[in-house]
């Protein structure tokens, strides 16, 4: 394993939570943050045919929520927000009893999007972790 990668995912609990093979014995403390990386194919320079590096596929960012001696539980800490929604209400008036043309009313409002916890995308046992 590269010095860049300090540990690996040992178990995937759910789409937000993983267990890594590092704990208090390796200096992990609650609140530490990690980048979870899947390793893809080797990238080759098209001109020289030199093997450059293995592609890193970012699965997500997670922070330590529980530490044991040899393992730690991490949970995603990034949030995504759904798009804001703009609502326009238009009321058009007609002729009233007095024969006067009514007024047009336009009301615009923006409903803010909802924030939700971002999933760890495609995380697998054996994915690498980098301490942030």
N, C-alpha and C positions, 0 to 999 in steps of 0.2 A: 504494500500500500504506500502511496506517495506521502511525503511529509505534509503535503498540503491537506490531505484527508486525515482527520484525527480519529475517526471511528466509523462504525457502520450501523445501519438499521438492522436490528435483530428480530423485531416483530412489528407488524402493522396492526394496530388495535382497531382503528377505523379511519375514515377519510381525513381526520383532523389530528390523529394521535399516533405516535410511534414510540418504540422503545429502542434505545441505542446501547451498544456494548461498552459504554463508559459510565463510570459512577464517581463517587467521592474519592475512591482510591486513585483516580486520574485527575483529581482537582475540579470536577464538575460540581457546581453549586446551583441551587434553585435560582431561576431567572436568567441563567446563561442562555445565549441565543446561538442557533446553529442554522446553517444553510444546508439543505438536503439536496444531494446531487446524484443523479443516475448517470452512469457512464455509457456513452454511445459508441459508435464506430470510430475507428482510427481515421483521421483526416490526413489526406495525402496532397502534397503540393502538386498541382497539375503540370507544372513546368519541369521540376526537378525529380518528381516521383519520390521525394523525401517524405517519410512519415513525420508529420508535424506533431500532433497531439491527439489524444482521445477526446471526442466531443463530450462536453459536460451538459447534461440536461437538468435544468433547475426544476426541482419538484416543489420547492416552497421553503419558507422560513418558519422555524419553530423555536419555542423557548421551553426551558426545563421547568416542569411543574412538580416533579418528584424525583429525588435522588436516593439511590441505594448504593451499596458498596461498589458493585460491578456494573450496574445498569442505571439508566435514567429514562424517565418518561418525558417526552416532548409533545407539545401541542402547538398547532399553528397559531400564530399571533397576528397575521395579516388580515385586514378586512377589505372587502370589496363593497361597492355601493352600486345599487341599480340606478338606472337613469332617472333624472328628474322628469316629471310629467307636467306639461303645460296644458292647462285647461282654459278654454275660451268659451264664455257664455254670451250669446248675442240675443238681445231682446229688441225686436223692431216694433215700434208703436204704429198704430193705424189712425184713422180719423176717429176722433172722439165724438161725443154727443154734440159738442159745440161746433163740430166741423173743423177743428184745429188739428193739424197733423201732430201726432205724438212724437216723442223723441226716441232715437235709437240708443240702446244701452249696451255697452260691451264690457264684460268683466273678465279679466285675465287673472289666473292664479297659477302658481307653480307648487306642485306637491313634491317635496324633496324625496329622493330615492331612499330606499331602505338599506342600511348597512348590515352585512352578514359576514361571518367568519369564512375566510377563504380556505378551500380544501387543499390538501397536499396532493398535487396532481400526479397520479400514476406511481406513487411511492411503492417500493418493493423491498423485501428483505435483501440485504446486501448492498443497497444504495449507500453511498459515502456521505459523511457529514464533515462540514468545515465550521470551526468555531468562529463566530463573528465578533 
